[in-house]
Amino acid sequence: TGKRDFLRSLEKKYQARWQEERVFEIDAPPRPSDPFVTADEVRENEPKWMGTTPYPYMNGSLHVGHAFTISKIEFNTGYQRMLGKRAL
C-alpha cells in the first residue's frame, strides 16, 4: 500500500495546487469598453478552443483504450493553450 499512498499524496498535492492556481479554469474575455466592437473582433483578439470527448460507458471495465481516447483531448488542449488560446 506504500506505492498507492504515495500516488494518492501526489494526487492531493497537485489537485490542491491546480485549484489554488485555477489552472483548468478559463474566464470569458472582458467586455470591450467600446460599445461598437463586434463579436467577431472580440473572437479575433481573444481566440478560443474547446474540445469534447464522450465519457466512457460503464458496460464493461475501463481499459487503456479509454485513456488513449481522453489523452488526445488533453494533449490538444495543452497545445492550444501554448498557442495562446483560451482552451477548455
Buried (B, 14 or more C-beta within 10 A) or exposed (E): EEEEEEEEEEEEEEEEEEEEEEEEEBEEEEEBEEEEEEEEEBEEEBEBBEEEEEEBEEEEEEEEEBEEEBEEEEEEBEEBBEEEBBBB
